[in-house]
Amino acid sequence: MRRFAAAGVDAIHEYERTGDPDALDAAAAAFRGAVDAAPPGDPARAWYVSNLGVSLRMRFELAGDPADLDAAIDLGRQALRGTPGGHPARATMMSSLCGSLRTRFEHAGDPADLDAAIDLGRQAVGAAEPGDPDRATYLLNLGSGLYRRFGLAGDRADLDAAIDRERQAAAEIPPGHRDRGTVLSHLGGSLRTRFEHTRDRADLDAAISLGRQVAGETPPGHPHRAGRLSNLGNSLLARFALTGDLADLDAAIG
């Protein structure tokens, strides 16, 4: 079981480094093997189930098969049912399920999925133990859900709350953490969105500063580098439109 689980974790890290879709297939197969090998009552089984769900959600994000996403949500719920309250793994499981439900909302549009994601995100942050190295990731998932609800309903309180959670995540996540670039990139995007509604240049300047930081920390060949550079370029173009500073235009183009 542990051999399967370790192979699954290694495969997910390989996908995050290289973007190789075969690595996600390998991760799903490994975690499924761990689930199948776990005897009834094994306290680790729920963790294997949760990780299988995460790998299927990641595969959905790459290949777009709705069956993978539905399975990921079912597995996430199953993992939570099999994990007692107060267990240190519950925060991670709740945050993972939060991400899957938010992803399904983004593709299917059911507000109930989004509300459930935000509720789970809040529970995950509240359940995180002191010093949990993944608390920043839980904050990011919650912030992303609030940001999406702002896009759905237009309530500025959701956007402000999303930025607050993402700022907390950025302050807590250490250099070298696997999600650091994602946290900083999401915060930059949220700040640019708020600038578009308020015209507060401080938000736009902060978005550009974060975008430059993320670009500098994302190596060539990283699967998210192109998207992060595009976000920085869009922010620079927005500031050029605001100020007419050709240096921002040149930086956006070059």
Disulfide bonds with the S-S distance in Angstrom:
none
